[in-house]
Amino acid sequence: MRKLILLLVVLFSIISNSRAQQKATTENGKKVILNDNGTWIYADSASFGKAVIPSLSNIEFPKINSKDVVITHEGFSLVYNEEHEQAAWVAYELTEQETQKLFERTDKFIVDPKVKTGSANDNDYAGSGYDRGHLAPASDMGWSAKSMAESFYYSNMSPQAASFNRGIWKRLEEQVRSWALDNEAVYVVTGPVLTPGLSTIGSNKVSVPNYYYKVILDYRSPSIKGIGFIMANSGSTDILFNYAVPIDSVEKFTGIDFFPSLPDEEEAQIERTLCKECWSWEIKKAGSEHSGDKGTSSVQCSGTTKAGARCKNKTLNESGYCHLHGDQKNGGSTIDEPSSTPAKRSTSVQCSGTTKAGTRCKHMTYNPNGRCHQHGGN
């Protein structure tokens, strides 16, 4: 026990306190700001409590290999995989302002003129049974006529099952836009998982991926954080919360090194840490505080963290408490200790909660009390 205490003293020497944040010094002398939810930022990158303004160029780019050719369009960049006739990855920053839709979809799918070897085309997808699934969503590119038009390049398309493209993948895209609203801006890298032996469509032999990935980085205070997703190319009614994984897991699954321009220590910390509760799981629209569920609006949780600060999570629960602090409504304590959390179900069930419209919630959940995170799951 004494050794553990000494180690903690060496790692973090607390130099000042605030209600919800603490300043500390790492063993190599770097100053950091610790948040009560377990996330952190480097203190040198911004004044305490103010937004971090990234100074790194192309922070969203994964590691670029010697044979890679980066193609840059107005709203996104990509590396094209000629063998599979689609992008290996698409990367872009999505700001809060860019979620404001100024231009409608063009729905004009065209060959990318910047792919010198030629990309897929209409004939490859015609009659294939697969959707031309956007990697960089058209709805993320509505801030400019040019970015909207370029989002329909075939270099930005990948064969997706209709139930996937129009279902859970679309929900994830909406969630990312909501996070851009919540966090001022996010960096997004997304693409297919390209492996040997995939089935193909069309004369250009466009590979049909079995899985897709998406990683998101929030590089602004009050918390720097990252989150990843790996999804099978098939329909699903499960909730997005259950798909979230550390970025490290996506790197191992895809073989791609994400966010290599970050300082090594910072990159490692972000990519191995997964704090699902640090992200709001409601889907909000640009210019509105309302979530994607009709007749509902989110409020800040009335719960109190163990550090004594008010919880910053947003919630749709009528109680006014998020899924972490639901028991505080009746004078209970926080649900922060892992040892006090019941074991999750081995299979998901439909949430037993009721929406404000009076219908049963359609979310699926592994929570032992049979309720999803929006209706008091624990």
C-alpha positions in Angstrom: 0.0 0.0 0.0 2.9 2.4 0.9 4.5 1.7 -2.5 1.3 2.5 -4.3 0.9 5.8 -2.4 4.5 6.7 -3.2 4.0 5.9 -6.9 0.9 8.1 -7.1 2.8 10.9 -5.4 5.5 10.6 -8.0 3.1 10.5 -10.9 0.8 13.3 -9.9 1.8 16.1 -7.5 -1.4 18.1 -7.0 -0.6 21.8 -7.1 -4.1 23.4 -7.0 -7.8 22.4 -6.8 -11.0 23.6 -8.2 -14.5 22.3 -7.7 -14.4 19.9 -10.7 -10.8 20.1 -11.9 -7.3 19.7 -10.5 -3.9 20.8 -11.8 -1.2 18.2 -11.6 2.4 17.5 -12.8 3.4 14.3 -14.4 6.6 12.5 -13.6 8.3 14.0 -16.7 7.4 17.5 -15.6 4.4 18.2 -17.9 1.5 20.1 -16.4 -2.0 18.6 -16.9 -5.5 19.3 -15.8 -7.5 16.4 -14.3 -11.2 16.3 -14.6 -13.4 14.6 -12.1 -14.7 12.2 -14.8 -11.2 10.8 -15.4 -10.3 12.7 -18.5 -7.5 15.3 -18.8 -5.8 17.9 -21.0 -2.3 19.4 -21.1 -2.3 22.7 -19.2 0.3 24.2 -21.5 -2.0 24.0 -24.5 -4.5 26.5 -23.1 -5.4 28.7 -20.2 -7.1 26.8 -17.4 -10.7 26.3 -18.2 -10.5 27.6 -21.8 -10.8 25.7 -25.1 -7.8 24.0 -26.5 -7.0 25.3 -30.0 -5.2 22.6 -31.8 -2.0 23.9 -33.5 -1.1 20.6 -35.2 -1.5 20.4 -39.0 -3.8 17.6 -40.4 -4.5 16.3 -36.9 -7.2 14.0 -38.3 -4.9 12.1 -40.7 -4.0 8.5 -39.8 -0.4 7.4 -40.4 0.5 7.8 -44.1 2.6 5.1 -45.6 5.2 5.7 -48.3 2.9 4.3 -51.0 -0.1 6.3 -49.9 -1.4 9.2 -51.9 -3.5 11.6 -49.9 -6.4 13.1 -52.0 -7.7 16.3 -50.5 -11.2 17.7 -51.3 -12.8 20.7 -49.7 -14.5 18.9 -46.9 -12.5 15.8 -46.4 -9.3 13.9 -47.4 -8.8 10.3 -48.2 -6.3 7.6 -49.3 -7.7 5.5 -52.1 -7.1 1.7 -52.2 -6.9 0.7 -55.8 -7.0 -3.0 -55.0 -10.4 -2.7 -53.3 -11.6 0.3 -55.4 -12.6 2.5 -52.5 -11.0 4.6 -49.8 -8.9 3.0 -47.1 -9.9 5.9 -44.9 -11.6 9.3 -45.1 -10.7 12.0 -42.6 -12.1 15.4 -41.7 -12.8 17.9 -39.0 -16.4 18.7 -38.3 -17.1 21.9 -36.5 -20.2 23.1 -34.8 -20.7 25.7 -37.6 -20.4 23.0 -40.3 -23.4 21.1 -38.9 -25.6 23.9 -40.2 -27.0 22.6 -43.5 -26.9 25.3 -46.2 -27.1 23.1 -49.3 -29.2 20.1 -50.2 -28.0 16.8 -51.4 -27.0 16.6 -55.0 -27.5 12.9 -55.3 -25.2 13.1 -58.4 -22.7 10.2 -58.0 -19.6 10.8 -60.2 -16.1 9.4 -60.6 -13.5 11.2 -58.5 -11.3 13.1 -61.0 -8.4 13.2 -58.5 -8.1 9.4 -58.5 -5.7 9.0 -61.4 -6.2 5.2 -61.7 -10.0 5.6 -61.9 -12.5 4.8 -59.3 -15.7 2.8 -59.2 -18.7 4.0 -61.2 -22.5 3.7 -61.6 -22.3 0.3 -63.4 -20.4 -1.3 -60.5 -23.3 -0.7 -58.1 -26.2 -1.1 -60.5 -28.2 -4.2 -59.7 -25.7 -5.2 -57.0 -28.2 -5.1 -54.1 -25.8 -2.7 -52.2 -26.2 0.9 -51.3 -23.6 3.4 -52.3 -22.8 4.1 -48.7 -21.1 7.4 -47.9 -18.0 7.4 -45.8 -17.9 11.1 -45.2 -21.7 11.7 -44.9 -23.4 14.1 -47.2 -25.1 15.7 -44.1 -21.6 16.6 -42.8 -20.8 18.4 -46.0 -23.9 20.6 -46.4 -22.0 23.8 -45.3 -20.7 24.3 -48.9 -22.0 23.6 -52.4 -18.6 22.2 -53.4 -18.1 20.0 -50.3 -21.7 18.6 -50.8 -21.0 17.8 -54.5 -17.7 16.2 -53.7 -19.2 14.0 -51.0 -20.9 12.1 -53.9 -17.6 11.1 -55.5 -17.3 7.3 -55.9 -14.0 7.5 -53.9 -16.2 8.3 -50.9 -18.6 5.4 -51.5 -18.5 1.8 -50.3 -20.9 -1.1 -50.8 -23.2 -1.2 -47.8 -26.2 -3.4 -47.0 -29.3 -1.2 -47.1 -30.3 -2.1 -43.6 -26.9 -1.0 -42.4 -26.5 2.2 -44.4 -30.0 3.4 -43.6 -30.1 2.1 -40.1 -27.4 2.0 -37.5 -24.7 3.6 -39.7 -27.0 6.6 -40.3 -27.6 6.8 -36.5 -23.9 6.8 -35.8 -23.4 9.6 -38.4 -26.2 11.6 -36.6 -24.5 11.0 -33.3 -21.2 12.3 -34.5 -22.9 15.5 -35.7 -24.5 15.9 -32.3 -21.0 15.5 -30.7 -19.7 18.3 -33.0 -22.5 20.5 -31.5 -21.6 19.4 -28.0 -17.8 19.8 -28.3 -17.4 22.7 -30.8 -15.6 20.4 -33.2 -14.6 16.8 -33.6 -12.0 15.0 -35.8 -13.4 12.0 -37.6 -11.7 9.1 -39.4 -13.9 6.5 -41.0 -13.7 3.7 -43.6 -14.2 0.1 -44.5 -12.1 -2.7 -43.0 -10.3 -4.0 -46.2 -9.0 -7.5 -46.0 -8.0 -10.1 -48.6 -10.7 -12.4 -50.0 -13.7 -10.1 -49.8 -16.5 -10.6 -52.3 -16.8 -8.0 -55.0 -19.3 -6.2 -57.2 -19.1 -4.8 -60.7 -16.5 -5.1 -63.5 -14.1 -3.0 -61.4 -14.4 -5.6 -58.6 -15.3 -3.2 -55.8 -14.8 -5.1 -52.6 -17.8 -5.5 -50.2 -16.4 -5.0 -46.7 -17.7 -7.1 -43.8 -17.0 -4.4 -41.3 -16.7 -0.6 -41.0 -15.0 1.6 -38.5 -15.3 5.2 -37.2 -13.0 6.9 -34.7 -13.7 10.3 -33.2 -11.4 12.7 -31.4 -12.5 15.7 -29.2 -9.4 17.8 -28.8 -10.9 20.7 -26.8 -11.5 21.3 -23.1 -13.1 20.6 -20.7 -11.9 17.1 -21.7 -9.8 15.6 -24.4 -11.3 12.3 -25.3 -11.5 9.7 -28.1 -14.0 7.0 -29.0 -14.1 4.2 -31.6 -16.7 2.0 -33.3 -16.5 -1.2 -35.3 -19.7 -2.4 -37.0 -20.7 -5.3 -39.1 -22.1 -4.5 -42.6 -25.6 -5.6 -41.6 -28.7 -4.2 -39.9 -28.9 -3.9 -36.2 -31.4 -2.6 -33.6 -28.8 -2.4 -30.8 -27.9 1.0 -29.3 -24.8 2.8 -30.3 -23.6 2.9 -26.7 -22.9 -0.9 -26.9 -20.7 -0.5 -30.0 -18.3 1.9 -28.4 -14.7 0.7 -28.0 -11.3 2.3 -27.3 -9.5 3.7 -30.4 -6.7 1.2 -29.6 -9.2 -1.6 -30.4 -10.0 -0.1 -33.8 -6.3 0.2 -34.5 -5.7 -3.5 -33.8 -8.8 -4.5 -35.9 -7.8 -2.4 -38.9 -4.0 -2.1 -38.7 -4.3 1.7 -39.0 -2.5 4.1 -36.8 -4.8 6.9 -35.9 -3.9 10.5 -34.9 -0.1 10.0 -35.1 0.6 13.7 -35.2 -0.4 14.0 -31.5 2.4 13.8 -28.9 3.2 10.2 -28.2 2.2 10.2 -24.5 -1.0 12.1 -25.3 -1.9 9.8 -28.2 -1.4 6.7 -26.1 -3.6 8.0 -23.2 -6.4 9.0 -25.5 -6.4 5.8 -27.5 -6.4 3.4 -24.6 -9.0 5.3 -22.6 -12.7 4.7 -23.2 -15.1 6.9 -21.1 -18.6 6.3 -22.6 -20.2 8.6 -20.0 -18.0 11.5 -21.1 -20.0 11.6 -24.4 -23.7 12.7 -24.6 -25.7 9.9 -26.2 -28.7 12.0 -27.2 -28.9 13.1 -30.9 -29.4 16.8 -31.3 -30.0 18.8 -34.4 -28.0 21.9 -35.4 -29.7 25.0 -34.1 -31.9 23.1 -31.7 -31.6 21.7 -28.2 -34.0 18.9 -29.0 -32.8 15.4 -29.5 -33.8 13.0 -32.3 -36.7 11.7 -30.2 -39.8 13.7 -30.9 -41.3 15.6 -28.0 -38.2 15.3 -25.8 -35.5 17.7 -24.8 -32.3 17.2 -22.8 -31.4 18.9 -19.5 -28.2 18.9 -17.5 -28.1 16.1 -14.9 -29.0 17.2 -11.4 -26.6 14.7 -9.9 -23.5 15.4 -8.0 -20.1 13.7 -8.7 -17.9 12.3 -6.0 -15.8 15.4 -6.3 -18.8 17.5 -5.3 -19.4 19.1 -8.7 -22.6 19.0 -10.6 -22.6 16.2 -13.3 -22.1 17.6 -16.8 -24.0 14.8 -18.6 -27.2 15.7 -20.5 -30.3 13.5 -19.9 -33.8 12.9 -21.2 -34.9 11.1 -18.0 -37.9 12.8 -16.5 -36.2 12.5 -13.1 -33.6 15.0 -14.2 -30.8 12.6 -13.4 -28.5 10.7 -15.9 -27.9 7.0 -15.9 -24.9 7.4 -13.5 -26.8 9.3 -10.9 -30.4 8.0 -11.1 -30.5 6.8 -7.5 -29.7 10.3 -6.2 -33.2 11.4 -6.8 -34.2 9.5 -3.7 -31.2 10.6 -1.7 -28.9 7.8 -2.8 -25.2 8.0 -3.6 -23.5 8.2 -6.9 -23.0 5.0 -9.0 -19.3 5.6 -9.6 -17.8 2.5 -7.9 -17.5 -0.4 -10.4 -17.9 -2.9 -7.5 -21.4 -1.6 -6.8 -22.6 -2.0 -10.4 -24.6 -5.2 -11.0 -23.3 -7.6 -13.7 -24.5 -6.8 -17.2 -26.8 -9.2 -19.0 -25.3 -11.7 -21.4 -27.9 -10.9 -24.1 -29.7 -7.6 -24.9 -33.4 -7.0 -24.2 -35.8 -4.3 -25.2 -35.8 -1.4 -22.8 -38.9 -1.4 -20.5 -38.9 2.4 -20.3 -41.7 4.6 -21.7 -41.1 7.6 -24.0 -42.9 10.9 -23.5 -45.1 10.0 -26.3 -46.4 7.1 -24.2 -44.8 4.3 -26.3 -42.3 1.7 -25.1 -38.7 2.6 -25.8 -37.3 0.7 -28.7 -33.7 0.7 -27.5 -32.0 -2.6 -26.7 -30.0 -2.8 -23.5 -27.7 -5.1 -21.5 -28.4 -3.3 -18.2 -29.6 -5.7 -15.5 -32.6 -3.5 -14.5 -34.0 -3.8 -18.1 -33.7 -0.1 -18.9 -31.4 1.7 -21.4 -29.2 4.6 -20.5 -31.9 7.2 -21.3 -34.4 5.6 -19.0 -32.3 4.9 -15.9 -30.3 1.9 -16.8 -27.5 0.8 -14.5 
